[in-house]
Amino acid sequence: MPHLPLAAMSLTDVELTRFFVAIVGLMGLAHFMGSLFGRLHMPRVIGEIAGGLVLGPTVLGALAPGAYRWTFTAFPEEGKLLAMASEFGVVLLMFMSGMEIKARFAREDRKVAFPLLAGATLLPFLLGVAAPRFFNFKPYMGPAGNISSLTIIIGIAVAITSIPVISKIFLDLGIMHTRFARICLTVATVEDIALWGLLAVAISLSKSAHPSMYTLIKTPVITIVFFFVAMVLLPRLLNGLRHTPARNLVENRPVRFALLSCFAMVAISELLGVKDIFGALLAGMAICRLPNEVVDVVRTKVKAFALVFFTPVYFAIVGLKLDLLKSFDLWFFLGFFLFCTVVKTLATAVAGRLSTGDWLSTANLAAALNARGGPGIVLASVAFDAKIIDERFFITLVLTAVVTSLFAGGWFRYVLGKGWPLLRVRGEALPEDDDDATGSGAPGAADGADGVPLAPVTPLANRPSGPSKEPVR
């Protein structure tokens, strides 16, 4: 078996220079635009995407094509290096999200989460699948597409929710610890597992006119089994290592151990054909079953470098990939955008109203679960690369993901700024220890990391006539 030449494993000085210029540009503009959007009371994540958009073919490529080519297409491998940096960003973001939702599939959440899974996921998907019966999508089909694969893509596009984007919004606003965030991320995680499996089915259908039933069933089954087996066994395995010679690594080098566990789960998930971000999510959830002193170190140090470098670069590269000047069908975008958002909102509203009994909580859930973000863009790129959809549909899916994410961030900043509750559930009383969340007798909720007051939760049965002063939930 021939060995890879050593020269092929290294970069020249010129290639290194161009790559680092690209990284510095992406990181710098992502932070600048993120801060600007934050000052405008919009989510930083959209600003970071806008930073990449400015450096991409839509702006820089149109105004100074030579500078764009010099920076981002200087050598064939540069695109792969940028893709690797982007992948590290989304993996670490999912790992941190997993650490925040540790052991939170609580029984008290089921009466809210289960109706949402049916209403906000299954119903939108079915309505999306039915859409080609009423509108002709064939002109927007790619060369390798067929009506079956295209129909599945449409259903996924209507139902999908972005875990990375809502995680970033929740982190930026300081509400990741709340019950509302826990329920949204739980629903979105289960939802996206099912939809990634359906995406694999769509890709299989596009490769063959008559795919086998074995192929159609294998990937979704492997995904679901991997998720639930990892949830049960992985925390026990990591805790068991504390009673082996690996104890020194776990307790004295916790960050190394955590990152090794994260990347190992990413590799295993990819080998099984499961999207890598779910491996990272499961690793984060498992790490939080370790002793608190270990978890605190990991959370602090991983967040310190991930949120400063990797995740802003990830979202900037998302913007870098957008070429809005090349192929954009305005009327198709508007029609598809309205269809997706209206269907998802109404379906979530029905489920949310039945499960919470409160319209504001229902609106909050609809705003969060409507954000399509990264997964929406991944769906667009995968379907486009597989030639299931054409460029016009690709740009429509990407813009739908960006606009819905922008609305979600703006909505939650508005809700928190008003001091409105994120979640109220009819007939529920607040936990006794919630009074300690803001300090004894302290009026109002605690402030988030960026100074925005965290929203309170008021049970409908005990709702006071004046302004709400209960702690965050």
N, C-alpha and C positions, 0 to 999 in steps of 0.2 A: 504493500500500500504506500503510495508516494506521500512524502511529508510536505507540509506547507512551507515554502521558502521563508526564511527569516525576514527577508526584505519586505515580504507581503504583510508581515505582522507589525510594521512600523510606518510612521508618517514622516515625510520630509519636513524640513524647517518651514518651507512655504506653506505646506498643508496645515501644519500646526498653527501657524500664524493666522491663516484664514479662518480656521475653526474657532480659535479663541476670540477673534474679532466678532464672529457671528454670535458666540455665546455671550460676550460682553454686551453687544448691541441688544440682544433679546432680553437679557436679564435687566439691563439698565432701563430700557423702555418699558418693560413689564412693570417694574417698580414705580417708575414715574407715572405711567398711565393708571396703574392701580391706585396710587396715592391721589391722583387727580379725580378719579371716579369716586374714591372714598370721600373726598371733600365735597363732591356733588351729591353725596348721600346715595350713591349707587354701589353695587357690589364690586369689590376690588377684582374679583375673578374676571369680570367682563372687561375691566380696564386692562388687565393683563393680556386678554385675548386681543383687545384693540391695539395693544402695543405690537403684537406680532403681525396684525393686519397692516399696520403702517409700514413695517419692514418687508412685507411680502409683495407679491406681484400686483396686488390691487393698488398700492400707493407707490412704494419705492420702485417696484418693477415697471410701473407706468411712467413715472417722472424721471427716473435715472436708471434705465435698464442695465447699463454697464456696471454701476455700483452694486445693483442687486446680484448680478451674475458673479461679480468679483467676491462678494461676501458669502453667498449661499450656494453657489454652484461651481466653486473654484476647482473641485476635483470630484471624481465619481463617488467616492466613499463619504463625502461630507454629509449627504442626506441621511445615510445610515447612522453616522455618529450623532446627528441631531435627533434622529428617531430614538436612539438609545438613551440620550439625555431625557427626552420626553417620557420614555417608558419608566425610567427611574422615578420621575416626578409623580406619575399617577400611581405607581406601586407604593411609594412611601406615603402618599396621601391616603390611600386605602388602608395601609397599615395603621396609620394614626387614627383613622376613623374607626377601625376595628377595636383599638384600645379604648376609645371613648364609649363604645356601645357594649362593653364587656358585660356578660351575664344579664342582659336587659330584656330578654325575651320573657318578660314577666307575665304571670297569669292575669294581672289586672289590666294588661294592655290588649288581651285577646279580643275582648268585645268591641274594641275600636279597630284593631289591625285586621281581623278576619273579614269583616264586611268591606274594608278598604281593598283588600286583596281581590275580592270578587268584583267590587264595583269599579275600582280605579285601574284594574289590570285586565281582567277577563272581558268585561263589557266593552271597553275601548278597543281591545284587540279584535273582538268579533265584529264590531262596527267597522273597523278598518278593513278587515277581510271582506266585508260586504260592499265596500265602497266601489270596487271595479264594476259591480253590476249596474251602477248608476252613473259612473263617469268613465270615459275612455282613457285609461292610462297607457295604452299601447304605444302612442307616440313618444312617451317618455321612457320606454323600455330600452335597455342596452342590447348589444348584439348577441349576448349569450343568455339573455333572459327569456323566460317563458311566463305565461300568465300565472302559473302556480307559484313560482318563486317570487314574482313581483307582488302578488297578493299577500304573501307572508311578510315581505318587507314593508308594505303599507301598514299592515296590522301592527307590526312591531313599532313603526314610527309613531303611530297614534298612541300606543300604550306605554312607551319606554320612559323611564325616569333616570336622571343623572345622579348617581351616588356621589361622584367626586365634586360636582358643582354644588349640590345642596350641603355636602359636608363642609366645603370651603366657606360657603355662606354662613353656615351655623358656627364654624370656628371664628370667622371674622367678627360676627356679632356677639360672640360669647354665650351662645345658647345651646352648644353641643351637649351639655350635661342635662338638659331638660327632658321631661317625659315626651314632649312633643317631638323633639329631634329623634329620640329613641324609636318612637313609633314610625316616623317617616322613613328612617334609615332601615328599619326592619322590613317594612312593606316594600321599599325600593329594592332591597337586597333580594328578597324572595322573588319579586317581580322580574328583576333583571336576570336572575338565574334561569327562569323559565324562558325569557325572551332571547337570551344568548343561545339556548338550546334550539329554539325555533329558527334563529338566524343560521345555525349550522344546517338545519334541515333545508332552508332556502338555498344555501350555497350548494348543498348536495343535489338539489333539484336542478340547479342551473348547469351542473356538470354532465348530467345524463337525462335523456328524455324519459327513461324508465328506471329510477333508482330503486334499489331493493328495499324491502320493508326493514331488513336488518339495519341498513344504513340510516333509515329514517328514525329508528327507535334508539339506536346505540348512544348517540351523543347526548340527548336530553337525559337519558337514564344515568349515564356516567356522571353528568354534572350534578344531578340531584343526590345521588348516592355519595359522591365525593364530599359534597357540602355537609351532609348530615353525619357521615362517618367522621369527618375531620372535627366537627363540633363536639362530638362525644369523646373521641380518642386522643386528639392532639393535646388538649389541656392536661390530660392524665399523663401523656408521654413526657411533656415538658416538666411537669412537677416530679415525675419519677426520676428524671436526670439529676435532681438534687440529692438523690441517695446513691449516686454512682460517682466514679472519679471525675465526672464532668461538673461536679458541684462547684469547684473553684471557678470555672468559666461562668456558670450561671450567676453566682452570687458576687464575684469580684470583677467580672468583665461583662456586666449585664447588657450593655449596648451591643457589643460584639455578638453575644449570644442571640439577642433579639433580631438583629439584622441577618444573621446566619439562618435563623428559623424562618424569617420572612422570605428570604430569597430561595430557600429550600422549598417552601410551600409554593412559591411562584413557579419554580422549575417543575415540581410534581404536577401542578395543575395544568401547565402547558403540555406536559407529556401525556396527560390524560385527555387532552383536547378541551379543557375547561379554560375560560378566559382568565388570564393571570391575575387580574385585580381581585378576584375572589379568593385566590390563594393568599394574597397579602392581607385581605380583610380577616380571613380565618386565623392567620398567624397573629394579628393584632389582638383578636378576641382571646386567643389562647394565652398569649403573654400576660394578659391582665389577670390570669388565674394564679400567677406567681405571687410571692410575698410583696406587700405594699412597698417596702423600701426598694426592691428591685424595679417594680413598675414605675415608681416616681422618677428614678434615674433615667430609665429608658424613655419615658414620655417627655421629660424635659430636654434631654440631649438630642433625641431624634427630631423633635419639633424645631429645635433651635436651628439646625442646618437645613431641614427639609423645606420649611416654610420660607426660608430666606432665599434658597437657590433653586431646588429641584421643582417644586410645584409652580412657582412663577414662570420658570422656563417651559414647563409642560404646557401651560395655558398660552404662553406666547407662541409656541410652535403650532398650537392649534390655529391661531390667527394667521401664522405664516403660511399655512397650507391653503388659505382661502384666496381664490382668484375671482373676485366678483365682476370683473370687467369682461371676462372671457365668455361666460354663458350664464345669463340671468333672465328668466322669464317672470316678469313682475306679476302678471295676472295669475299664473299658475301658483307662484309662491303665496300670494295673498289668499287664494282659494284654499290651498292645502293647509296653510297656517291656521286659518280660521276654522277649518274642519277639525284639525287635530286638537286645538285648544278648546273649542266648544264641546267636542265629544268628551274629552278628558275631564273638563271642568264639570259638566253636567253629571257624568257618571260618578265622579268623586263627591259631588254635592249630594247626590242621592244616598250614597253609602255613608258619607260623613254625617249627614243629618240624622240618619237612622241610628248610627252608633254613638253620636255625641249629644244629639238633641239641641245643638247650638249652632247658629248660622255663622258666627264669626270664626269658631273653631273649624267649621266646614270650609270656609273661604281660605283659612290658613293652610289646611291640608291640601286643598285644590291648587294653591299657589306653589307649594313645595313639590307636589307630585307632578306638576305640569312642566317643571324644569327638566329639559332633555339634555342639555350640556354635552359633556364629553362622550357619553354613550351614544347620544344622538349623532354626534360627528363621527364616531367610530362606525356606527351603523351605516352612515352615508359613504364613508371611504371604503368599507369592506364590500358593500353592495356595488359601488362604482368599480372597484378593482376587479370584482368578479364579473363585471359587465352585465349585471342585472338591470341597472338603471343607467340613463344617459347623464350628460353633464348638467342639464337643466334641473333634473330631479336631484342630483347630487347637491347643487348649490342651494336648492330649496330646503332640503333636509338640514343642511348646515345652518342656514339662516334661521330656520324654525327653532333649532336647538339654542342658538345664541339669544334670540329675542325672548323666548320663554324663560331662559335663565336670568336675563336682565330684569324681566318683570318680577320674578320671584325675589331677587335681592332687594329691589326697590320696595316691594310690598312689605317685606319683613322689617326693613328699616322704618317704614312708615308706622307699622303696628307697634314696634318697640318704642318709637319716639312718642307715640300717643299714650304709652303705658297700658295698652290693651292686652288682654290675656292671649297667650298662644293656644291654650287648650282648656276647655271646660267640658266635663262629661256629666250629663244629667244624673242626679242621684248619688254622686260620689262625694265623700267627705275628704278633706285634706288630711294627709298623714300627720300624726302628732308632732313628728320631729321637723316638719316643714317650717315651724316658727323660728327655728334656729338658723334658717337659711339667710335671713337678713339681720339677724341679731334680735335679741329680746326687745319688743316694743318699737323696733325700727319701722317707720312708715315706708311703704313702698318696697319695690324689689331692689336687689343689688344691681350695681352697674356692671355692664359687660366690659370686655377687655378694651374696647374702643370708646368707652364712655357712654354708650347708649344704654339706657335703663332696661333691664331685663323684664320681660312681661310677666305679670302675675297670672295666677289661675284661681278662678272663683267657682265653686260648685253652684250650679243653677239653683239648687234648693235653698242655699243660704246666701244668695247674692244680696249684698247691701244696696241701699238706694244711692249712696254716694260713690265717690271714686274707689276703685278696687285697691286694696292694700295687702293682698295676700302674696306670699313668696312665689318665686318661679317654680314651675313644675315641668 
